[in-house]
Amino acid sequence: MRRKSTRMKVQRPFPTFLLAFISLAAAATVWAQGGAATQPQKGAGKPYDEEVRALLARAEVQAAFAHVEREREAIKREWISITEVNAPSGKEERRAALVEELLRAQKSVQVSRDPSGNVVAVRKGAGGGPTVVIDAHLDTVFQEGLTIKAVERDGRIYAPGVGDDTRNIEAMLAALRALDASNVRTKGDLIFLFTVEEETSFRGVREFVERNKGRVDQYIALDGGYEGFTYGGIGINWYRHHFVGPGGHTRSRTPPYSATLPMARAIARIYELPLPSSPPTNLNIGMTGGSEVVNAKAADAWFTVDLRSTSNEVIADLEKKIAAIVAEEAARERVTVRTEKLSSTPAAQLPGHRESRLVKTTEAVHYALGFQPQITITGSNNGNVALLAGIPAISTGAADCGDSHALTEYCETETIYRGIRKVILLAVATAQVP
């Protein structure tokens, strides 16, 4: 066994010039990383943080939060019951009827269906404040006839559509009841809006905004997100490209190939197009089609393109490149091309919006409730339509969820109660209190 030395080690003073060198090196590293070693931001700045904290301390706001805590089980049950009513985009009637029935139990709101099929509940303010829309969409992406049964497991609720966008429907209903139970008044009107066809065409919000553009001052879209929020809208263009040829039987000599061949070649080339990360840009080919029987050469082979960017110029450039690829592959096999533009929503970025009252107030609300928000300009929801109409808008969400648009969709159950408190505080901070 090796004996340990008993000699005492003498600590020598660290050379001063080395300490200075290390300090300078550390400072240079922080500078190079854009201040990465600085403390995380803790607020939105004056006067927004002070205003929101003052609201948060008000007795009636705390009473509204307490109401949410008392109603936790009822909120969860209602969330599940709404989730289990399937609402394919364009066929939201059953869910709309349920939401309308629940709203009519609240005497504080005037409830109606507008010509688009949206459910609208107006909570009148005392006067002198902005009119604020709080929105969630009724529809889901799932097919008609799907039987939905929510399952609770390990602190989560699993069900198709439980997050997108049923969590936010429930958050709006629960927030409204909490505001009423605690007698919270606002200066401005609060419009609780439950829209149709967000997942497919934005028809519900488009038509609502067209009818009410001069009446709405601020727009809060509850859809996606949880820790953070968006204040700009990403451009979204949808297309269907068709390759059209003579078709034929598997054994026929003319044409030699199905129209699926140029389609497949075009898809492969499109996916090789470089996409910029700044500005944020995305491309997806989500649907394809061809013959309806195995032994037929497709006379019409088609695919869809979902093209998104915060830059309309980037979208236009990619549109041209995709059109050129489609035309080249069609010519190569002597078939023709037909292109449909299914939907087009330009990128919506309001100049100076980052420093607007709505955005700074929303930021202050998140910090006041303990969030460390990621704040982006890549919204992809009803808020885009409001922004395009020049209405200040943000989007956020009321629960932490995952696997959106999949049969395995889930939400962390506990997070919705904090999300409802966020909706309450956003409502009183934006519509203002007397």
C-alpha positions in Angstrom: 0.0 0.0 0.0 1.4 3.4 -1.0 1.7 5.8 1.8 0.3 9.3 1.4 2.7 12.1 1.7 2.4 14.0 4.9 4.1 17.1 3.5 1.9 20.2 3.6 1.1 21.7 0.3 1.6 25.5 0.2 -0.9 27.5 -1.8 0.9 30.0 -4.0 -0.7 33.3 -4.9 -2.1 33.2 -8.5 -0.2 35.6 -10.7 -2.1 38.8 -11.1 -1.4 39.1 -14.8 -3.0 35.6 -15.4 -6.1 36.6 -13.5 -6.4 39.7 -15.6 -5.9 37.7 -18.8 -8.6 35.1 -17.8 -11.0 38.0 -17.0 -10.4 39.6 -20.4 -10.8 36.2 -22.2 -14.1 35.6 -20.4 -15.4 39.0 -21.3 -14.4 38.5 -24.9 -16.3 35.2 -25.0 -19.5 36.8 -23.6 -19.1 39.6 -26.2 -18.7 37.0 -29.0 -21.8 35.1 -27.9 -23.9 38.2 -27.8 -24.1 38.4 -24.1 -24.8 34.7 -23.5 -23.5 34.9 -19.9 -25.9 37.7 -18.9 -28.8 37.0 -16.6 -32.0 35.9 -18.3 -34.5 38.6 -19.0 -37.1 39.0 -16.2 -39.6 41.4 -17.7 -41.0 43.4 -20.6 -39.8 46.8 -19.2 -41.6 49.9 -18.0 -44.4 50.7 -17.7 -45.8 47.3 -18.7 -44.4 45.1 -15.9 -45.6 47.5 -13.3 -49.1 47.7 -14.8 -49.4 43.9 -15.1 -48.1 43.3 -11.5 -50.6 45.8 -10.2 -53.4 44.0 -12.0 -52.2 40.6 -10.7 -52.4 42.0 -7.1 -56.0 43.1 -7.5 -58.4 41.2 -5.2 -60.8 40.3 -8.0 -58.1 38.9 -10.3 -56.8 36.8 -7.4 -60.4 35.7 -6.8 -60.6 34.6 -10.5 -57.5 32.6 -10.1 -58.9 31.0 -7.0 -62.1 30.1 -8.9 -60.0 28.2 -11.4 -58.3 26.2 -8.6 -61.7 25.3 -7.1 -63.0 24.1 -10.5 -60.0 22.0 -11.5 -61.9 18.7 -11.8 -64.9 20.3 -13.6 -62.6 22.0 -16.0 -60.8 18.7 -16.8 -64.1 16.9 -17.4 -65.5 19.6 -19.7 -62.2 19.7 -21.6 -62.5 15.9 -22.2 -66.1 16.1 -23.2 -65.5 18.8 -25.8 -62.5 16.8 -27.1 -64.6 13.7 -27.6 -67.0 15.6 -30.0 -65.2 15.2 -33.3 -65.2 18.4 -35.4 -63.6 17.9 -38.8 -62.9 21.2 -40.5 -66.0 22.4 -42.3 -68.2 20.0 -40.2 -68.0 21.6 -36.7 -71.7 21.8 -36.1 -71.9 19.4 -33.2 -69.1 20.9 -31.3 -70.3 24.5 -32.1 -73.7 23.6 -30.7 -72.1 22.2 -27.5 -70.0 25.3 -27.0 -73.0 27.6 -27.7 -75.0 25.7 -25.1 -72.2 26.1 -22.5 -71.9 29.8 -23.2 -75.6 30.5 -22.8 -75.4 29.4 -19.2 -73.3 32.6 -18.6 -75.5 35.7 -18.2 -72.6 38.1 -18.8 -72.3 37.4 -22.5 -74.5 37.9 -25.6 -74.2 34.7 -27.6 -74.9 34.3 -31.3 -73.9 32.4 -34.4 -72.6 34.6 -37.2 -73.2 34.0 -40.9 -70.0 32.0 -41.1 -71.0 29.5 -38.4 -68.7 31.0 -35.8 -69.9 31.1 -32.2 -69.6 34.6 -30.8 -69.9 35.6 -27.2 -69.7 39.3 -26.3 -68.9 40.4 -22.8 -69.7 44.1 -22.6 -67.2 46.4 -20.9 -67.9 49.5 -18.9 -66.7 51.8 -21.7 -63.5 53.6 -22.6 -61.3 50.7 -23.3 -60.3 48.7 -26.4 -62.4 45.9 -27.9 -60.4 42.7 -27.6 -61.1 39.4 -29.4 -60.0 36.2 -27.7 -60.2 33.4 -30.2 -59.9 29.6 -30.5 -60.9 27.4 -33.4 -63.6 24.7 -33.2 -62.3 22.4 -36.0 -59.8 19.6 -36.1 -57.8 17.9 -38.8 -59.3 14.4 -38.2 -61.7 12.6 -40.6 -65.4 12.4 -40.2 -66.7 9.4 -38.4 -63.7 9.1 -36.1 -64.6 7.9 -32.6 -62.6 9.9 -30.0 -62.1 8.6 -26.5 -59.7 10.5 -24.3 -57.4 8.5 -22.0 -55.7 9.8 -18.9 -52.3 8.4 -18.1 -49.2 9.5 -16.2 -50.3 13.1 -15.9 -51.4 13.5 -19.5 -54.6 13.4 -21.5 -54.3 11.5 -24.8 -56.8 12.1 -27.6 -56.9 13.4 -31.2 -57.5 17.1 -31.0 -57.1 17.4 -27.2 -54.5 20.2 -27.8 -55.3 21.6 -31.2 -57.4 23.4 -30.4 -59.7 22.0 -27.6 -57.3 23.1 -24.8 -57.9 26.7 -25.8 -61.7 26.3 -26.2 -61.8 25.1 -22.7 -59.4 27.8 -21.5 -61.7 30.5 -22.9 -64.8 28.9 -21.3 -63.1 28.5 -17.9 -61.6 32.0 -18.0 -65.0 33.5 -18.8 -66.6 31.7 -15.8 -63.8 32.8 -13.5 -64.2 36.5 -14.6 -67.9 36.3 -13.9 -67.6 34.4 -10.6 -65.2 37.1 -9.3 -67.0 40.1 -10.7 -64.1 41.3 -12.8 -65.1 44.2 -15.0 -63.2 45.5 -18.0 -63.4 48.9 -19.8 -63.4 47.4 -23.2 -65.6 44.7 -24.6 -64.3 41.1 -24.6 -65.3 39.1 -27.6 -64.9 35.3 -27.1 -64.8 33.9 -30.6 -65.0 30.3 -31.6 -64.2 30.0 -35.3 -64.8 27.4 -38.0 -62.4 26.1 -40.7 -59.1 27.4 -39.3 -57.3 24.1 -40.3 -58.3 24.3 -43.9 -59.2 27.8 -45.3 -59.3 30.4 -42.5 -62.9 31.1 -43.7 -64.3 31.6 -40.2 -61.8 34.3 -39.2 -61.6 35.9 -42.6 -65.3 36.6 -42.8 -65.4 37.7 -39.1 -62.6 40.2 -39.6 -64.2 41.5 -42.8 -67.5 42.1 -41.0 -65.9 43.6 -37.8 -62.6 45.2 -38.9 -63.5 48.7 -37.7 -64.8 47.4 -34.4 -61.8 45.2 -33.2 -58.8 46.9 -31.6 -56.7 43.9 -30.6 -56.8 40.2 -31.4 -55.5 37.3 -29.2 -55.5 33.9 -31.0 -55.2 30.9 -28.7 -53.7 28.2 -30.8 -50.4 26.4 -30.2 -47.6 27.6 -27.9 -47.6 27.7 -24.2 -44.4 29.1 -22.8 -44.2 31.9 -25.4 -46.1 33.7 -28.1 -45.9 35.0 -31.6 -46.6 38.5 -32.9 -46.2 38.0 -36.6 -47.7 35.8 -39.2 -45.9 33.4 -41.5 -47.0 33.3 -45.1 -48.8 30.1 -46.0 -49.5 29.0 -49.6 -51.1 25.7 -50.6 -51.1 24.2 -54.1 -52.1 21.1 -55.9 -49.9 20.2 -59.0 -51.5 17.8 -61.5 -49.6 15.8 -64.2 -52.2 14.9 -66.8 -51.6 12.2 -69.4 -53.6 9.6 -71.4 -53.5 6.9 -68.8 -53.9 3.2 -69.7 -53.7 -0.4 -68.5 -50.6 -1.8 -66.8 -49.8 -3.8 -70.0 -50.5 -1.0 -72.5 -47.6 0.2 -74.5 -48.8 3.8 -74.7 -47.9 5.7 -72.6 -44.9 3.8 -71.4 -45.2 5.1 -67.9 -48.0 6.3 -65.5 -48.2 10.0 -64.8 -47.0 9.1 -61.4 -43.4 8.9 -62.8 -43.0 12.7 -63.5 -44.8 13.4 -60.3 -42.3 11.3 -58.3 -39.3 12.8 -60.0 -40.7 16.3 -59.3 -41.3 15.6 -55.6 -37.7 14.3 -55.2 -36.3 17.4 -56.8 -38.5 19.8 -54.9 -37.3 18.3 -51.6 -33.8 19.0 -52.7 -34.4 22.8 -52.9 -32.4 24.7 -50.2 -34.6 26.4 -47.7 -33.3 29.5 -45.8 -33.4 29.3 -42.0 -33.5 33.1 -41.9 -36.2 34.1 -42.7 -37.8 31.0 -41.3 -39.1 28.9 -44.2 -40.8 25.5 -44.5 -42.0 23.2 -47.3 -44.0 20.0 -47.1 -45.6 17.7 -49.7 -48.4 16.1 -47.6 -50.8 14.6 -50.1 -50.5 12.6 -53.3 -53.0 10.9 -55.6 -53.2 8.9 -58.8 -55.2 6.0 -60.2 -58.0 4.5 -58.2 -57.2 0.9 -59.1 -53.9 -1.0 -59.0 -53.8 -2.0 -62.7 -54.2 1.5 -64.2 -51.6 3.9 -65.3 -52.6 7.3 -63.7 -54.1 9.8 -66.2 -54.0 12.4 -63.4 -51.2 12.1 -60.8 -51.1 15.0 -58.3 -49.4 16.2 -55.1 -49.9 19.1 -52.8 -47.4 21.6 -51.6 -47.5 23.5 -48.3 -45.1 26.5 -48.6 -44.4 28.8 -45.6 -42.1 31.7 -44.8 -42.1 35.0 -43.0 -40.9 36.5 -46.3 -43.3 36.9 -49.2 -40.3 37.4 -51.5 -38.9 33.9 -50.4 -42.3 32.3 -51.1 -42.4 33.9 -54.6 -38.9 32.7 -55.4 -39.7 29.1 -54.3 -43.0 29.2 -56.2 -41.1 29.9 -59.4 -38.5 27.2 -58.8 -41.2 24.6 -58.0 -43.2 25.6 -61.1 -40.1 25.2 -63.3 -39.4 21.7 -61.9 -43.0 20.6 -62.5 -42.9 21.9 -66.0 -39.5 20.2 -66.8 -40.6 16.8 -65.5 -43.9 17.0 -67.4 -42.2 17.9 -70.6 -39.8 15.0 -70.1 -42.6 12.5 -70.2 -44.8 14.5 -72.7 -47.7 15.1 -70.2 -49.3 18.3 -69.3 -49.5 20.3 -66.1 -52.4 21.8 -64.2 -51.8 23.7 -61.0 -54.4 24.8 -58.4 -53.7 27.4 -55.7 -55.8 26.0 -52.9 -55.1 28.7 -50.4 -52.9 31.8 -50.1 -52.2 33.8 -46.9 -49.4 36.3 -47.2 -46.8 36.8 -44.5 -48.1 39.4 -42.0 -45.6 41.6 -40.2 -46.8 44.9 -38.7 -44.0 47.5 -38.7 -43.1 48.4 -35.1 -45.4 45.7 -33.7 -42.7 44.3 -31.4 -42.8 47.5 -29.3 -46.6 47.9 -29.5 -48.7 48.0 -26.4 -50.3 44.6 -27.1 -47.0 42.8 -27.6 -45.3 44.4 -24.6 -48.3 43.8 -22.4 -48.4 40.1 -23.5 -44.7 39.8 -22.7 -45.3 41.3 -19.2 -48.2 38.9 -18.6 -45.9 35.9 -19.4 -43.1 37.1 -17.1 -45.6 38.0 -14.3 -46.8 34.4 -14.3 -43.4 32.9 -14.3 -42.9 32.0 -18.0 -39.6 32.6 -19.8 -41.3 33.3 -23.2 -39.8 32.7 -26.6 -41.2 35.5 -28.7 -41.3 34.9 -32.5 -42.9 36.2 -35.7 -43.8 32.8 -37.1 -47.5 32.5 -36.1 -49.6 30.2 -38.3 -53.2 30.6 -37.1 -56.2 33.0 -37.1 -53.9 35.8 -35.8 -52.3 36.0 -39.3 -55.6 37.1 -40.8 -56.1 39.8 -38.1 -52.5 41.1 -38.8 -53.1 41.2 -42.5 -56.1 43.4 -41.8 -53.9 45.7 -39.8 -55.3 44.6 -36.4 -52.6 44.2 -33.7 -52.5 40.5 -32.9 -50.6 37.9 -30.9 -51.0 34.1 -30.6 -50.3 31.8 -27.6 -51.7 28.7 -26.0 -53.1 27.6 -22.7 -51.5 24.1 -22.2 -48.3 22.2 -22.9 -49.2 19.7 -25.6 -47.5 17.4 -28.1 -48.1 15.3 -31.3 -50.4 17.9 -32.8 -52.4 16.6 -35.8 -51.6 13.0 -34.9 -53.8 10.3 -33.3 -51.3 10.2 -30.5 -51.9 13.8 -29.5 -51.6 14.6 -25.8 -51.5 17.4 -23.3 -49.9 17.8 -19.9 -53.0 18.0 -17.7 -51.7 20.3 -15.0 -50.5 23.0 -17.4 -54.0 24.0 -18.5 -54.8 25.7 -15.1 -51.8 27.9 -15.4 -52.8 28.6 -19.0 -56.3 29.6 -17.9 -54.7 32.1 -15.5 -52.7 33.5 -18.5 -55.9 34.0 -20.5 -57.6 35.8 -17.5 -54.6 38.1 -17.1 -54.4 38.8 -20.8 -58.1 39.6 -20.9 -57.9 42.2 -18.1 -54.6 43.6 -19.1 -55.6 44.2 -22.7 -59.3 45.2 -22.3 -58.2 47.2 -19.1 -60.0 47.6 -15.8 -62.0 50.6 -14.7 
